Amino acid sequence: MKPMFTRLTLGVAGALAFGIGAAIALTPHAFYGSYGVALPASPDFTSEIRAPGANLAVLGALMLIGAFRAAWIRFSAALGTCVFLAYATGRMISIALDGLPSEAILLALVIELTLGGLCAQALRRTGREAGSQRSAQPAH
């Protein structure tokens, strides 16, 4: 049985990634405008924004599956760890190279670090559970 911590972590991480990705893919100007970022009115730029938004939505859906299907837990936890910590890393690189962003972007960084850390903890827990299940099985 999946522990509640892992199910909740993957559920929140997956739903958030899916929701944000879908919002970026479907309504990029409104999404970014909601925290003060004005996107240029360029089909090329909008395409370059919508594509990673759709990618994030798909990755979020894959994380979300792990909250409901036992066979997907490790994959979903690893994916969540990579996705959220990669976003956080990109933001930290930007802070180092470009300076401090708005409070909304800094809040996103904190959320990404938190969810990435929680997904990493879920991944670690699933690894321990898998190891203990293997050692509990009789040798053939």
RONUZA-179303 format. One record per residue: residue in one letter; chain; x, y, z of N, C-alpha, C in turn. Coordinates in steps of 0.02 Angstrom, whole numbers. Atoms other than C-alpha are relative to their C-alpha. Layout:
+------+-----+--------+--------+--------+--------+--------+--------+--------+--------+--------+
! type ! mol !    npx !    npy !    npz !   capx !   capy !   capz !    cpx !    cpy !    cpz !
+------+-----+--------+--------+--------+--------+--------+--------+--------+--------+--------+
!    A !   A !      X !      Y !      Z !      X !      Y !      Z !      X !      Y !      Z !
...
+------+-----+--------+--------+--------+--------+--------+--------+--------+--------+--------+
END
This chain:
+------+-----+--------+--------+--------+--------+--------+--------+--------+--------+--------+
! type ! mol !    npx !    npy !    npz !   capx !   capy !   capz !    cpx !    cpy !    cpz !
+------+-----+--------+--------+--------+--------+--------+--------+--------+--------+--------+
!    M !   A !     42 !    -59 !      0 !      0 !      0 !      0 !     44 !     62 !      0 !
!    K !   A !    -38 !    -61 !      4 !     64 !    172 !    -44 !    -10 !     42 !     63 !
!    P !   A !      8 !    -43 !    -59 !    101 !    283 !    105 !    -35 !     65 !    -19 !
!    M !   A !     38 !    -61 !     11 !     -9 !    436 !    122 !     46 !     58 !    -20 !
!    F !   A !    -47 !    -54 !     17 !    143 !    554 !    117 !     16 !      0 !    -74 !
!    T !   A !    -19 !      5 !     70 !    194 !    491 !    -54 !    -59 !     16 !    -45 !
!    R !   A !     60 !    -14 !     40 !     17 !    495 !   -124 !    -17 !     74 !      0 !
!    L !   A !     15 !    -71 !     -5 !    -13 !    671 !    -61 !     52 !     42 !    -37 !
!    T !   A !    -54 !    -37 !     34 !    156 !    733 !   -123 !     -8 !     -3 !    -75 !
!    L !   A !      7 !      7 !     73 !    131 !    662 !   -297 !    -65 !     32 !    -25 !
!    G !   A !     63 !    -31 !     20 !    -49 !    722 !   -302 !      7 !     76 !     -5 !
!    V !   A !     -9 !    -73 !      0 !     -3 !    901 !   -256 !     48 !     21 !    -55 !
!    A !   A !    -50 !    -18 !     51 !    153 !    906 !   -366 !    -28 !     -9 !    -70 !
!    G !   A !     28 !     13 !     66 !     63 !    829 !   -514 !    -55 !     49 !    -19 !
!    A !   A !     55 !    -46 !     13 !    -92 !    937 !   -500 !     27 !     71 !    -13 !
!    L !   A !    -28 !    -67 !      9 !     11 !   1096 !   -482 !     37 !      6 !    -67 !
!    A !   A !    -36 !     -2 !     63 !    126 !   1055 !   -628 !    -49 !     -3 !    -59 !
!    F !   A !     49 !      5 !     54 !    -22 !   1004 !   -736 !    -38 !     66 !     -8 !
!    G !   A !     39 !    -62 !      2 !   -122 !   1159 !   -691 !     40 !     59 !    -28 !
!    I !   A !    -42 !    -55 !     24 !     20 !   1281 !   -719 !     18 !    -11 !    -73 !
!    G !   A !    -17 !     15 !     70 !     74 !   1195 !   -879 !    -58 !     12 !    -47 !
!    A !   A !     59 !    -10 !     42 !   -103 !   1196 !   -948 !    -15 !     74 !     -6 !
!    A !   A !     13 !    -72 !      3 !   -125 !   1380 !   -902 !     50 !     35 !    -47 !
!    I !   A !    -50 !    -30 !     44 !     38 !   1425 !   -989 !    -14 !    -19 !    -73 !
!    A !   A !     13 !     22 !     69 !     -6 !   1322 !  -1143 !    -63 !     32 !    -29 !
!    L !   A !     64 !    -23 !     26 !   -185 !   1385 !  -1158 !     -9 !     76 !      4 !
!    T !   A !      9 !    -72 !    -11 !   -178 !   1564 !  -1090 !     64 !     33 !     25 !
!    P !   A !    -65 !    -25 !    -25 !      4 !   1620 !  -1080 !     -1 !     74 !     20 !
!    H !   A !      1 !    -72 !    -16 !    -31 !   1808 !  -1082 !    -35 !     12 !     66 !
!    A !   A !     36 !     -8 !    -63 !   -158 !   1795 !   -941 !     40 !    -30 !     58 !
!    F !   A !    -38 !     32 !    -53 !    -50 !   1674 !   -841 !     57 !     45 !     23 !
!    Y !   A !    -58 !    -41 !    -19 !    107 !   1780 !   -846 !    -21 !     70 !     21 !
!    G !   A !     24 !    -65 !    -20 !      9 !   1942 !   -834 !    -25 !      1 !     72 !
!    S !   A !     25 !      3 !    -69 !    -64 !   1882 !   -668 !     53 !     15 !     52 !
!    Y !   A !    -52 !    -21 !    -47 !    103 !   1912 !   -588 !     48 !     51 !    -30 !
!    G !   A !    -35 !    -59 !     23 !    159 !   2062 !   -685 !     50 !     -8 !    -56 !
!    V !   A !    -45 !     10 !     56 !    253 !   1988 !   -832 !    -39 !      8 !    -65 !
!    A !   A !     34 !    -13 !     64 !    198 !   2060 !  -1000 !     38 !    -36 !    -56 !
!    L !   A !    -30 !     36 !     56 !    231 !   1944 !  -1147 !     -9 !     41 !    -64 !
!    P !   A !      9 !    -36 !     64 !    262 !   2020 !  -1319 !    -54 !    -35 !    -42 !
!    A !   A !     53 !     26 !     44 !    122 !   1998 !  -1446 !     33 !    -27 !    -64 !
!    S !   A !    -36 !     30 !     56 !    225 !   1885 !  -1559 !    -19 !    -73 !     -5 !
!    P !   A !     16 !     71 !      6 !    166 !   1717 !  -1628 !     60 !    -45 !     13 !
!    D !   A !    -60 !     40 !    -13 !    345 !   1654 !  -1622 !     14 !     -6 !     75 !
!    F !   A !    -13 !      0 !    -72 !    368 !   1704 !  -1440 !    -54 !    -41 !     36 !
!    T !   A !     55 !     37 !    -31 !    197 !   1636 !  -1392 !      9 !    -75 !    -11 !
!    S !   A !    -12 !     71 !     13 !    239 !   1471 !  -1475 !     55 !    -27 !     45 !
!    E !   A !    -56 !     20 !    -43 !    402 !   1464 !  -1377 !    -20 !     -4 !     73 !
!    I !   A !     26 !      3 !    -69 !    303 !   1490 !  -1216 !    -50 !    -58 !      7 !
!    R !   A !     51 !     53 !     -4 !    159 !   1371 !  -1254 !     30 !    -70 !      0 !
!    A !   A !    -30 !     67 !      6 !    273 !   1224 !  -1298 !     24 !    -26 !     68 !
!    P !   A !    -20 !     26 !    -66 !    358 !   1209 !  -1127 !    -59 !     -3 !     49 !
!    G !   A !     59 !      6 !    -42 !    189 !   1242 !  -1046 !    -35 !    -67 !    -11 !
!    A !   A !     30 !     65 !     15 !    117 !   1090 !  -1134 !     43 !    -56 !     28 !
!    N !   A !    -47 !     50 !    -28 !    272 !    992 !  -1084 !    -10 !     -6 !     76 !
!    L !   A !     10 !      2 !    -72 !    247 !   1040 !   -902 !    -67 !    -33 !     18 !
!    A !   A !     65 !     31 !    -13 !     63 !    989 !   -911 !      4 !    -76 !     -6 !
!    V !   A !     -7 !     72 !      9 !    108 !    817 !   -978 !     41 !    -31 !     57 !
!    L !   A !    -40 !     25 !    -56 !    244 !    794 !   -846 !    -40 !      0 !     64 !
!    G !   A !     43 !     -2 !    -59 !    120 !    846 !   -713 !    -50 !    -58 !      0 !
!    A !   A !     47 !     56 !      5 !     -5 !    717 !   -776 !     35 !    -66 !     18 !
!    L !   A !    -38 !     61 !    -16 !    130 !    583 !   -764 !     16 !     -4 !     74 !
!    M !   A !    -10 !      0 !    -74 !    170 !    636 !   -585 !    -64 !    -19 !     35 !
!    L !   A !     65 !     12 !    -31 !    -14 !    632 !   -543 !    -20 !    -74 !     -3 !
!    I !   A !     15 !     71 !      6 !    -32 !    453 !   -606 !     30 !    -39 !     59 !
!    G !   A !    -33 !     34 !    -56 !     91 !    399 !   -470 !    -37 !      5 !     66 !
!    A !   A !     40 !     -6 !    -61 !    -29 !    460 !   -336 !    -55 !    -53 !      2 !
!    F !   A !     56 !     46 !      3 !   -156 !    331 !   -395 !     19 !    -71 !    -22 !
!    R !   A !    -20 !     66 !     25 !    -59 !    186 !   -474 !     67 !    -19 !     30 !
!    A !   A !    -59 !     22 !    -36 !     68 !     90 !   -372 !     60 !    -10 !    -46 !
!    A !   A !    -55 !     15 !     46 !    171 !     40 !   -524 !     36 !     64 !    -23 !
!    W !   A !    -28 !    -64 !     24 !    204 !    225 !   -563 !     34 !     41 !     55 !
!    I !   A !    -23 !    -42 !    -56 !    257 !    286 !   -391 !     73 !     22 !     -8 !
!    R !   A !    -71 !    -19 !      4 !    447 !    280 !   -412 !     14 !     46 !    -59 !
!    F !   A !     -9 !    -41 !     59 !    442 !    350 !   -588 !    -27 !     70 !     12 !
!    S !   A !     31 !    -65 !    -11 !    324 !    490 !   -538 !     38 !     41 !     52 !
!    A !   A !    -39 !    -36 !    -51 !    426 !    535 !   -383 !     66 !     24 !    -29 !
!    A !   A !    -63 !    -21 !     32 !    587 !    539 !   -485 !    -13 !     57 !    -48 !
!    L !   A !     18 !    -52 !     47 !    502 !    644 !   -618 !    -15 !     65 !     37 !
!    G !   A !     15 !    -60 !    -40 !    434 !    766 !   -488 !     63 !     32 !     28 !
!    T !   A !    -64 !    -26 !    -26 !    606 !    782 !   -410 !     37 !     37 !    -54 !
!    C !   A !    -36 !    -31 !     56 !    686 !    820 !   -578 !    -33 !     64 !    -23 !
!    V !   A !     36 !    -58 !     27 !    552 !    940 !   -639 !      5 !     60 !     47 !
!    F !   A !      3 !    -57 !    -46 !    536 !   1047 !   -483 !     70 !     25 !     18 !
!    L !   A !    -67 !    -23 !    -17 !    721 !   1051 !   -439 !     35 !     32 !    -61 !
!    A !   A !    -28 !    -32 !     61 !    765 !   1093 !   -621 !    -27 !     72 !     -6 !
!    Y !   A !     28 !    -68 !      0 !    646 !   1242 !   -615 !     35 !     43 !     52 !
!    A !   A !    -33 !    -38 !    -54 !    722 !   1297 !   -449 !     72 !     17 !    -19 !
!    T !   A !    -70 !    -12 !     21 !    898 !   1278 !   -518 !      3 !     55 !    -53 !
!    G !   A !      2 !    -52 !     51 !    854 !   1383 !   -670 !    -12 !     69 !     30 !
!    R !   A !     14 !    -64 !    -33 !    784 !   1519 !   -557 !     61 !     25 !     39 !
!    M !   A !    -59 !    -20 !    -38 !    939 !   1518 !   -448 !     56 !     24 !    -46 !
!    I !   A !    -49 !    -23 !     49 !   1050 !   1533 !   -601 !    -19 !     71 !    -23 !
!    S !   A !     23 !    -66 !     21 !    944 !   1681 !   -656 !     12 !     52 !     54 !
!    I !   A !    -14 !    -47 !    -55 !    960 !   1763 !   -485 !     74 !     18 !     -1 !
!    A !   A !    -72 !    -13 !      0 !   1149 !   1744 !   -494 !     22 !     43 !    -60 !
!    L !   A !    -21 !    -35 !     60 !   1161 !   1810 !   -672 !    -38 !     64 !    -15 !
!    D !   A !     43 !    -56 !     19 !   1015 !   1932 !   -685 !    -24 !     44 !     57 !
!    G !   A !     25 !    -38 !    -57 !    975 !   1990 !   -509 !    -65 !    -28 !     27 !
!    L !   A !     61 !     24 !    -34 !    826 !   1968 !   -394 !    -62 !     15 !    -41 !
!    P !   A !     65 !    -11 !     34 !    656 !   1945 !   -477 !    -52 !     25 !     51 !
!    S !   A !     55 !    -23 !    -43 !    488 !   1997 !   -405 !    -13 !    -51 !     56 !
!    E !   A !     18 !     45 !    -55 !    416 !   1923 !   -246 !    -39 !    -61 !    -25 !
!    A !   A !     39 !     56 !     28 !    297 !   1816 !   -351 !     46 !    -54 !    -27 !
!    I !   A !    -48 !     48 !     27 !    445 !   1734 !   -439 !     39 !    -33 !     57 !
!    L !   A !    -35 !     30 !    -57 !    536 !   1710 !   -274 !    -44 !    -50 !     37 !
!    L !   A !     47 !     48 !    -30 !    380 !   1627 !   -204 !     -2 !    -64 !    -41 !
!    A !   A !     -1 !     59 !     43 !    379 !   1511 !   -354 !     63 !    -41 !     14 !
!    L !   A !    -62 !     35 !    -17 !    561 !   1468 !   -314 !     -7 !    -40 !     64 !
!    V !   A !      9 !     34 !    -64 !    516 !   1424 !   -135 !    -46 !    -61 !     -9 !
!    I !   A !     47 !     55 !     12 !    370 !   1316 !   -193 !     35 !    -56 !    -38 !
!    E !   A !    -36 !     50 !     40 !    480 !   1228 !   -322 !     51 !    -38 !     42 !
!    L !   A !    -48 !     33 !    -44 !    616 !   1193 !   -194 !    -36 !    -47 !     49 !
!    T !   A !     39 !     41 !    -48 !    486 !   1129 !    -70 !    -26 !    -63 !    -34 !
!    L !   A !     28 !     59 !     33 !    397 !   1015 !   -194 !     55 !    -46 !    -26 !
!    G !   A !    -55 !     42 !     22 !    562 !    955 !   -268 !     29 !    -41 !     58 !
!    G !   A !    -25 !     35 !    -60 !    623 !    912 !    -93 !    -48 !    -53 !     24 !
!    L !   A !     50 !     49 !    -21 !    460 !    825 !    -49 !     -2 !    -60 !    -48 !
!    C !   A !     -2 !     55 !     48 !    466 !    724 !   -210 !     63 !    -42 !     10 !
!    A !   A !    -62 !     37 !    -13 !    647 !    677 !   -172 !     -8 !    -45 !     62 !
!    Q !   A !     13 !     40 !    -60 !    593 !    619 !      1 !    -46 !    -58 !    -16 !
!    A !   A !     45 !     55 !     21 !    451 !    518 !    -76 !     38 !    -53 !    -39 !
!    L !   A !    -41 !     47 !     39 !    574 !    440 !   -198 !     44 !    -41 !     47 !
!    R !   A !    -43 !     36 !    -48 !    691 !    395 !    -55 !    -41 !    -51 !     40 !
!    R !   A !     43 !     45 !    -38 !    548 !    319 !     44 !    -21 !    -60 !    -43 !
!    T !   A !     21 !     56 !     42 !    489 !    215 !   -104 !     59 !    -48 !    -13 !
!    G !   A !    -59 !     42 !      8 !    667 !    152 !   -127 !     10 !    -45 !     60 !
!    R !   A !     -6 !     40 !    -61 !    674 !     95 !     54 !    -53 !    -53 !      4 !
!    E !   A !     55 !     49 !     -1 !    505 !     11 !     40 !     12 !    -57 !    -49 !
!    A !   A !    -14 !     52 !     50 !    556 !    -81 !   -118 !     56 !    -46 !     25 !
!    G !   A !    -55 !     41 !    -27 !    717 !   -139 !    -35 !    -22 !    -45 !     56 !
!    S !   A !     23 !     41 !    -55 !    628 !   -201 !    120 !    -47 !    -55 !    -25 !
!    Q !   A !     44 !     52 !     27 !    500 !   -295 !     14 !     42 !    -55 !    -33 !
!    R !   A !    -43 !     50 !     31 !    640 !   -381 !    -84 !     34 !    -43 !     52 !
!    S !   A !    -35 !     39 !    -51 !    732 !   -433 !     74 !    -48 !    -44 !     40 !
!    A !   A !     49 !     40 !    -36 !    570 !   -501 !    150 !    -22 !    -61 !    -40 !
!    Q !   A !     20 !     55 !     42 !    542 !   -619 !      3 !     51 !    -58 !      7 !
!    P !   A !    -45 !     58 !     -5 !    614 !   -795 !     17 !     42 !     -7 !    -63 !
!    A !   A !    -45 !     13 !     58 !    761 !   -839 !    -96 !    -24 !    -61 !    -38 !
!    H !   A !     21 !     57 !     42 !    725 !   -957 !   -241 !     56 !    -47 !    -11 !
+------+-----+--------+--------+--------+--------+--------+--------+--------+--------+--------+
END
